[in-house]
């Protein structure tokens, strides 16, 4: 699964991907470390504009909404091969276990909780 093939030529994304610790570790430790890295590198902000920034744009601005950081995380995980077998239709991510992650629904739930 490659959701955004243009990221293969995105310099900031490629640099960030290369900076991820790829040493042998438990999956949970890897995920916690990557989340901590993103939290430290990407400033959270509330964006009212519709849509999701590209991972390259999020890295360039060093800021984004939860959906922007989430999309960056998904793209990093795909290229780290932790999301092997997942499919993406532009709105939802389907995992091999047939459950669906609806990005728009997640954003609505987050906004309602604020």
GULO-32931 format. One record per residue: residue number from 1; x negated, y, z negated of N, C-alpha, C in turn; residue in three letters. Coordinates in Angstrom, 1 decimal, always signed. Atoms other than C-alpha are relative to their C-alpha. Layout:
+-----+--------+--------+--------+--------+--------+--------+--------+--------+--------+-----+
|   n |   n.xx |   n.yy |   n.zz |  ca.xx |  ca.yy |  ca.zz |   c.xx |   c.yy |   c.zz | res |
+-----+--------+--------+--------+--------+--------+--------+--------+--------+--------+-----+
| NUM |      X |      Y |      Z |      X |      Y |      Z |      X |      Y |      Z | Ala |
...
+-----+--------+--------+--------+--------+--------+--------+--------+--------+--------+-----+
***
This chain:
+-----+--------+--------+--------+--------+--------+--------+--------+--------+--------+-----+
|   n |   n.xx |   n.yy |   n.zz |  ca.xx |  ca.yy |  ca.zz |   c.xx |   c.yy |   c.zz | res |
+-----+--------+--------+--------+--------+--------+--------+--------+--------+--------+-----+
|   1 |   -0.8 |   -1.2 |   +0.0 |   +0.0 |   +0.0 |   +0.0 |   -0.9 |   +1.2 |   +0.0 | Unk |
|   2 |   +0.6 |   -1.3 |   +0.0 |   -1.3 |   +3.4 |   +1.0 |   +1.1 |   +1.0 |   +0.3 | Unk |
|   3 |   -1.2 |   -0.9 |   -0.1 |   +1.3 |   +6.1 |   +0.4 |   -0.4 |   +1.2 |   +0.8 | Unk |
|   4 |   +0.4 |   -1.2 |   -0.6 |   -0.8 |   +8.9 |   +1.8 |   -1.4 |   -0.2 |   +0.7 | Unk |
|   5 |   +1.3 |   +0.3 |   -0.6 |   -3.5 |   +7.8 |   +4.3 |   -0.9 |   +1.2 |   +0.2 | Unk |
|   6 |   +0.8 |   -1.2 |   -0.2 |   -4.6 |  +11.4 |   +4.8 |   -1.0 |   +0.3 |   -1.2 | Unk |
|   7 |   +0.9 |   -0.2 |   +1.1 |   -6.3 |  +11.2 |   +1.4 |   -1.3 |   -0.6 |   +0.2 | Unk |
|   8 |   +1.3 |   +0.6 |   -0.3 |   -9.0 |   +9.1 |   +2.9 |   -1.0 |   +1.1 |   +0.5 | Unk |
|   9 |   +0.8 |   -1.2 |   -0.4 |  -10.3 |  +12.5 |   +4.3 |   +0.2 |   +1.2 |   -0.9 | Unk |
|  10 |   -0.2 |   -1.1 |   +0.9 |   -9.4 |  +14.6 |   +1.3 |   -1.2 |   +0.1 |   -1.0 | Unk |
|  11 |   +1.2 |   +0.0 |   +0.7 |  -12.7 |  +15.7 |   -0.3 |   +0.2 |   +0.0 |   -1.5 | Unk |
|  12 |   -0.2 |   -0.1 |   +1.5 |  -11.4 |  +16.6 |   -3.8 |   +0.5 |   -1.3 |   -0.5 | Unk |
|  13 |   -0.5 |   +1.3 |   +0.4 |   -9.4 |  +13.4 |   -4.0 |   -1.1 |   -1.1 |   +0.0 | Unk |
|  14 |   +1.0 |   +1.0 |   -0.1 |  -12.3 |  +11.3 |   -2.9 |   -1.1 |   +0.2 |   -1.1 | Unk |
|  15 |   +0.9 |   -0.3 |   +1.1 |  -14.6 |  +13.0 |   -5.4 |   +0.5 |   -0.4 |   -1.3 | Unk |
|  16 |   -0.7 |   +0.3 |   +1.2 |  -12.1 |  +12.5 |   -8.2 |   +0.0 |   -1.6 |   -0.1 | Unk |
|  17 |   -0.1 |   +1.5 |   +0.0 |  -11.6 |   +8.8 |   -7.2 |   -1.4 |   -0.6 |   -0.3 | Unk |
|  18 |   +1.3 |   +0.5 |   +0.2 |  -15.4 |   +8.3 |   -7.2 |   -0.4 |   +0.2 |   -1.5 | Unk |
|  19 |   +0.4 |   -0.3 |   +1.3 |  -15.6 |   +9.8 |  -10.7 |   +0.6 |   -0.9 |   -1.1 | Unk |
|  20 |   -0.8 |   +0.8 |   +0.9 |  -13.3 |   +7.2 |  -12.3 |   -1.0 |   -1.2 |   -0.4 | Unk |
|  21 |   +0.8 |   +1.1 |   +0.6 |  -15.0 |   +4.7 |  -14.6 |   +0.5 |   -1.3 |   +0.5 | Unk |
|  22 |   -0.4 |   +1.3 |   -0.6 |  -15.0 |   +1.4 |  -12.8 |   -0.7 |   -1.2 |   -0.7 | Unk |
|  23 |   +0.7 |   +1.1 |   +0.8 |  -16.9 |   -0.6 |  -15.5 |   +1.1 |   -1.0 |   -0.4 | Unk |
|  24 |   -1.0 |   +1.1 |   +0.4 |  -15.3 |   -3.9 |  -16.5 |   +0.5 |   +0.4 |   -1.4 | Unk |
|  25 |   -0.7 |   -0.3 |   +1.2 |  -12.7 |   -3.2 |  -19.2 |   +1.4 |   -0.5 |   +0.1 | Unk |
|  26 |   -1.4 |   +0.4 |   +0.0 |   -9.3 |   -4.2 |  -20.3 |   +0.9 |   +1.0 |   +0.8 | Unk |
|  27 |   -0.9 |   -0.8 |   -0.8 |   -6.5 |   -2.9 |  -18.0 |   +0.6 |   +1.2 |   -0.9 | Unk |
|  28 |   -0.6 |   -1.0 |   +0.8 |   -4.9 |   -1.0 |  -20.9 |   -1.0 |   +1.1 |   -0.3 | Unk |
|  29 |   +1.0 |   -1.0 |   +0.3 |   -8.2 |   +0.7 |  -21.8 |   -0.3 |   +0.9 |   +1.3 | Unk |
|  30 |   +0.2 |   -0.8 |   -1.3 |   -8.7 |   +1.7 |  -18.1 |   +1.1 |   +1.0 |   +0.2 | Unk |
|  31 |   -1.1 |   -0.9 |   -0.2 |   -5.2 |   +3.2 |  -17.9 |   +0.0 |   +1.1 |   -1.0 | Unk |
|  32 |   +0.0 |   -1.1 |   +1.0 |   -5.5 |   +5.1 |  -21.2 |   -1.1 |   +1.0 |   +0.4 | Unk |
|  33 |   +1.1 |   -0.8 |   -0.4 |   -8.9 |   +6.4 |  -20.1 |   +0.3 |   +0.9 |   +1.2 | Unk |
|  34 |   -0.3 |   -0.8 |   -1.2 |   -7.6 |   +7.5 |  -16.7 |   +1.1 |   +1.1 |   -0.3 | Unk |
|  35 |   -1.0 |   -1.0 |   +0.4 |   -4.5 |   +9.2 |  -18.3 |   -0.7 |   +1.1 |   -0.8 | Unk |
|  36 |   +0.7 |   -1.0 |   +0.7 |   -6.8 |  +11.0 |  -20.7 |   -0.8 |   +1.0 |   +0.9 | Unk |
|  37 |   +0.7 |   -0.8 |   -1.0 |   -9.0 |  +12.2 |  -17.8 |   +0.9 |   +0.9 |   +0.7 | Unk |
|  38 |   -1.0 |   -0.9 |   -0.7 |   -6.0 |  +13.5 |  -15.9 |   +0.5 |   +1.1 |   -0.9 | Unk |
|  39 |   -0.5 |   -1.1 |   +1.0 |   -4.7 |  +15.3 |  -19.0 |   -1.0 |   +1.1 |   -0.2 | Unk |
|  40 |   +1.0 |   -1.0 |   +0.2 |   -8.0 |  +17.0 |  -19.5 |   -0.4 |   +0.8 |   +1.2 | Unk |
|  41 |   +0.4 |   -0.7 |   -1.3 |   -8.5 |  +17.9 |  -15.8 |   +1.1 |   +0.8 |   +0.6 | Unk |
|  42 |   -1.1 |   -0.6 |   -0.7 |   -5.0 |  +18.9 |  -14.7 |   +0.9 |   +0.7 |   -1.1 | Unk |
|  43 |   -0.8 |   -0.8 |   +0.9 |   -3.2 |  +21.7 |  -16.6 |   +1.5 |   -0.3 |   +0.3 | Unk |
|  44 |   -1.4 |   +0.2 |   -0.2 |   +0.5 |  +20.9 |  -17.1 |   +0.7 |   +1.3 |   +0.2 | Unk |
|  45 |   -0.9 |   -1.2 |   -0.1 |   +3.0 |  +23.5 |  -15.9 |   +1.4 |   -0.4 |   +0.6 | Unk |
|  46 |   -1.4 |   +0.2 |   -0.5 |   +6.7 |  +23.7 |  -15.1 |   +0.1 |   +0.7 |   +1.3 | Unk |
|  47 |   -0.2 |   -0.5 |   -1.4 |   +7.3 |  +24.1 |  -11.4 |   +1.4 |   -0.1 |   +0.3 | Unk |
|  48 |   -1.4 |   +0.1 |   -0.4 |  +10.7 |  +25.0 |  -10.2 |   +0.2 |   -0.3 |   +1.5 | Unk |
|  49 |   -0.1 |   +0.3 |   -1.4 |   +9.9 |  +24.5 |   -6.6 |   +0.3 |   -1.5 |   +0.2 | Unk |
|  50 |   -0.3 |   +1.4 |   -0.2 |  +11.3 |  +21.3 |   -5.1 |   -1.2 |   -0.7 |   +0.6 | Unk |
|  51 |   +1.1 |   +0.8 |   -0.7 |   +9.0 |  +18.5 |   -3.9 |   -1.1 |   -0.3 |   -1.0 | Unk |
|  52 |   +1.2 |   +0.4 |   +0.8 |   +5.7 |  +17.1 |   -5.1 |   -1.2 |   +0.5 |   +0.8 | Unk |
|  53 |   +1.3 |   -0.4 |   -0.6 |   +2.3 |  +18.6 |   -4.5 |   -0.8 |   -1.2 |   +0.5 | Unk |
|  54 |   +0.9 |   +1.1 |   -0.4 |   -0.2 |  +16.5 |   -2.6 |   -1.0 |   -0.2 |   -1.1 | Unk |
|  55 |   +1.1 |   +0.1 |   +0.9 |   -2.9 |  +15.0 |   -4.8 |   -1.1 |   +1.0 |   +0.2 | Unk |
|  56 |   +1.1 |   -1.0 |   -0.3 |   -5.4 |  +17.2 |   -3.0 |   +0.3 |   +1.4 |   -0.6 | Unk |
|  57 |   -0.4 |   -1.3 |   +0.4 |   -3.4 |  +20.3 |   -3.8 |   +0.0 |   +0.1 |   -1.6 | Unk |
|  58 |   +0.0 |   +0.0 |   +1.5 |   -3.0 |  +19.3 |   -7.5 |   -1.4 |   +0.1 |   -0.5 | Unk |
|  59 |   +1.5 |   -0.1 |   +0.4 |   -6.8 |  +18.8 |   -7.8 |   -0.5 |   +1.4 |   +0.3 | Unk |
|  60 |   +0.5 |   -1.4 |   -0.3 |   -7.5 |  +22.1 |   -6.0 |   +0.5 |   +1.0 |   -1.0 | Unk |
|  61 |   -0.5 |   -1.0 |   +0.9 |   -5.2 |  +24.0 |   -8.3 |   -0.3 |   -0.3 |   -1.5 | Unk |
|  62 |   +0.3 |   +0.5 |   +1.3 |   -6.2 |  +21.9 |  -11.3 |   +1.2 |   +0.2 |   -0.9 | Unk |
|  63 |   -1.3 |   -0.1 |   +0.8 |   -2.5 |  +22.1 |  -12.4 |   +1.1 |   -0.6 |   +0.8 | Unk |
|  64 |   -1.2 |   +0.5 |   -0.7 |   +0.9 |  +20.7 |  -11.6 |   +1.0 |   -0.5 |   -1.0 | Unk |
|  65 |   -1.0 |   +0.6 |   +0.9 |   +4.1 |  +19.4 |  -13.0 |   -0.2 |   -1.4 |   -0.3 | Unk |
|  66 |   +0.2 |   +1.4 |   +0.3 |   +4.5 |  +16.0 |  -14.4 |   +0.2 |   -0.9 |   +1.3 | Unk |
|  67 |   -0.2 |   +0.7 |   -1.2 |   +5.7 |  +14.8 |  -11.0 |   -1.3 |   +0.1 |   +0.9 | Unk |
|  68 |   +1.3 |   -0.2 |   -0.8 |   +2.5 |  +16.2 |   -9.4 |   -1.1 |   -0.9 |   -0.6 | Unk |
|  69 |   +1.1 |   +0.8 |   +0.7 |   +0.2 |  +14.6 |  -12.0 |   +0.4 |   -1.5 |   +0.2 | Unk |
|  70 |   -0.5 |   +1.3 |   -0.2 |   +2.3 |  +11.4 |  -11.7 |   -0.4 |   -0.6 |   +1.4 | Unk |
|  71 |   +0.3 |   +0.4 |   -1.4 |   +1.8 |  +11.3 |   -7.9 |   -1.5 |   -0.2 |   +0.2 | Unk |
|  72 |   +1.5 |   +0.2 |   +0.0 |   -1.9 |  +11.8 |   -8.3 |   -0.4 |   -1.3 |   -0.6 | Unk |
|  73 |   +0.3 |   +1.2 |   +0.7 |   -2.0 |   +9.0 |  -10.8 |   +0.3 |   -1.2 |   +0.9 | Unk |
|  74 |   -0.4 |   +1.1 |   -0.9 |   -0.1 |   +6.7 |   -8.4 |   -1.0 |   -0.2 |   +1.1 | Unk |
|  75 |   +1.0 |   +0.1 |   -1.1 |   -2.5 |   +7.4 |   -5.5 |   -1.3 |   -0.5 |   -0.5 | Unk |
|  76 |   +1.3 |   +0.5 |   +0.5 |   -5.5 |   +6.8 |   -7.7 |   +0.1 |   -1.5 |   -0.4 | Unk |
|  77 |   -0.2 |   +1.4 |   +0.4 |   -4.1 |   +3.5 |   -9.0 |   +0.1 |   -0.9 |   +1.3 | Unk |
|  78 |   -0.1 |   +0.7 |   -1.2 |   -3.3 |   +2.4 |   -5.5 |   -1.4 |   -0.3 |   +0.6 | Unk |
|  79 |   +1.3 |   +0.2 |   -0.5 |   -6.8 |   +2.9 |   -4.4 |   -0.9 |   -0.7 |   -0.9 | Unk |
|  80 |   +0.8 |   +0.9 |   +0.9 |   -8.1 |   +1.2 |   -7.5 |   +0.6 |   -1.4 |   +0.0 | Unk |
|  81 |   -0.6 |   +1.3 |   -0.2 |   -5.9 |   -1.7 |   -6.4 |   +0.8 |   -0.6 |   -1.2 | Unk |
|  82 |   -0.8 |   +0.4 |   +1.1 |   -3.9 |   -1.8 |   -9.6 |   +1.5 |   -0.1 |   +0.3 | Unk |
|  83 |   -1.4 |   +0.1 |   -0.4 |   -0.6 |   -1.4 |   -7.7 |   +0.1 |   -0.8 |   +1.3 | Unk |
|  84 |   -0.1 |   +0.9 |   -1.1 |   -1.2 |   -4.1 |   -5.2 |   +1.4 |   -0.7 |   +0.1 | Unk |
|  85 |   -1.3 |   +0.6 |   -0.2 |   +2.1 |   -5.4 |   -3.8 |   +1.2 |   +1.0 |   -0.2 | Unk |
|  86 |   -1.1 |   -1.0 |   +0.2 |   +4.1 |   -2.2 |   -4.5 |   +0.3 |   +0.6 |   +1.4 | Unk |
|  87 |   -0.5 |   -0.7 |   -1.2 |   +6.1 |   -0.5 |   -1.7 |   +0.5 |   +1.3 |   -0.3 | Unk |
|  88 |   -0.5 |   -1.3 |   +0.2 |   +7.0 |   +3.1 |   -1.3 |   +0.8 |   +0.4 |   +1.2 | Unk |
|  89 |   -0.9 |   -0.4 |   -1.1 |   +9.9 |   +4.5 |   +0.8 |   +0.2 |   +1.5 |   +0.1 | Unk |
|  90 |   -0.1 |   -1.4 |   +0.0 |   +9.3 |   +8.2 |   +0.2 |   +0.7 |   +0.6 |   -1.2 | Unk |
|  91 |   -0.7 |   -0.5 |   +1.1 |  +11.5 |   +8.5 |   -2.8 |   -0.2 |   -1.0 |   -1.2 | Unk |
|  92 |   +0.1 |   +1.0 |   +1.1 |  +11.2 |   +5.3 |   -4.8 |   -1.2 |   -0.9 |   +0.2 | Unk |
|  93 |   +1.0 |   +1.0 |   +0.0 |   +8.4 |   +2.9 |   -5.7 |   +0.6 |   -1.3 |   -0.4 | Unk |
|  94 |   -0.5 |   +1.4 |   +0.3 |   +9.4 |   -0.8 |   -5.6 |   -1.2 |   -0.8 |   -0.4 | Unk |
|  95 |   +1.0 |   +0.9 |   +0.4 |   +7.3 |   -3.2 |   -7.5 |   +0.3 |   -1.4 |   +0.3 | Unk |
|  96 |   -0.2 |   +1.4 |   -0.4 |   +6.8 |   -6.9 |   -6.8 |   +1.1 |   -0.7 |   -0.9 | Unk |
|  97 |   -0.9 |   +0.7 |   +0.9 |   +9.2 |   -7.7 |   -9.7 |   +1.4 |   +0.5 |   +0.3 | Unk |
|  98 |   -1.3 |   -0.5 |   -0.5 |  +12.1 |   -5.9 |   -7.8 |   +0.7 |   +1.0 |   -0.8 | Unk |
|  99 |   -0.6 |   -1.1 |   +0.7 |  +12.6 |   -3.1 |  -10.2 |   -0.5 |   +1.3 |   +0.8 | Unk |
| 100 |   +0.2 |   -1.2 |   -0.8 |  +12.6 |   +0.5 |   -8.8 |   -0.4 |   +1.1 |   -0.9 | Unk |
| 101 |   +0.3 |   -1.2 |   +0.6 |  +10.9 |   +3.6 |  -10.0 |   +0.4 |   +1.2 |   +0.9 | Unk |
| 102 |   -0.5 |   -1.0 |   -0.8 |  +12.9 |   +6.5 |   -8.7 |   -0.6 |   +1.3 |   -0.5 | Unk |
| 103 |   +0.7 |   -1.2 |   +0.4 |  +10.8 |   +9.6 |   -8.8 |   +0.9 |   +1.2 |   -0.3 | Unk |
| 104 |   -1.0 |   -1.1 |   +0.2 |  +13.7 |  +12.1 |   -8.5 |   +0.7 |   -0.2 |   -1.3 | Unk |
| 105 |   -0.7 |   +0.3 |   +1.3 |  +15.5 |  +10.3 |  -11.4 |   -0.9 |   +0.3 |   -1.2 | Unk |
| 106 |   +0.9 |   -0.3 |   +1.1 |  +12.4 |  +10.5 |  -13.6 |   -0.1 |   +1.5 |   -0.2 | Unk |
| 107 |   +0.1 |   -1.5 |   +0.2 |  +12.1 |  +14.3 |  -12.9 |   +1.3 |   +0.5 |   -0.6 | Unk |
| 108 |   -1.2 |   -0.4 |   +0.6 |  +15.8 |  +14.8 |  -13.7 |   +0.0 |   -0.3 |   -1.5 | Unk |
| 109 |   +0.0 |   +0.4 |   +1.4 |  +15.4 |  +12.9 |  -17.0 |   -1.0 |   +0.9 |   -0.8 | Unk |
| 110 |   +1.0 |   -0.8 |   +0.7 |  +12.3 |  +14.9 |  -17.9 |   +0.5 |   +1.4 |   -0.1 | Unk |
| 111 |   -0.6 |   -1.3 |   +0.0 |  +14.0 |  +18.2 |  -17.0 |   +1.1 |   +0.1 |   -1.1 | Unk |
| 112 |   -1.1 |   +0.0 |   +0.9 |  +17.0 |  +17.3 |  -19.1 |   -0.5 |   +0.0 |   -1.5 | Unk |
| 113 |   +0.6 |   +0.1 |   +1.3 |  +14.8 |  +16.5 |  -22.1 |   -0.7 |   +1.3 |   -0.5 | Unk |
| 114 |   +0.8 |   -1.2 |   +0.3 |  +13.1 |  +19.9 |  -22.0 |   +0.9 |   +1.0 |   -0.7 | Unk |
+-----+--------+--------+--------+--------+--------+--------+--------+--------+--------+-----+
***
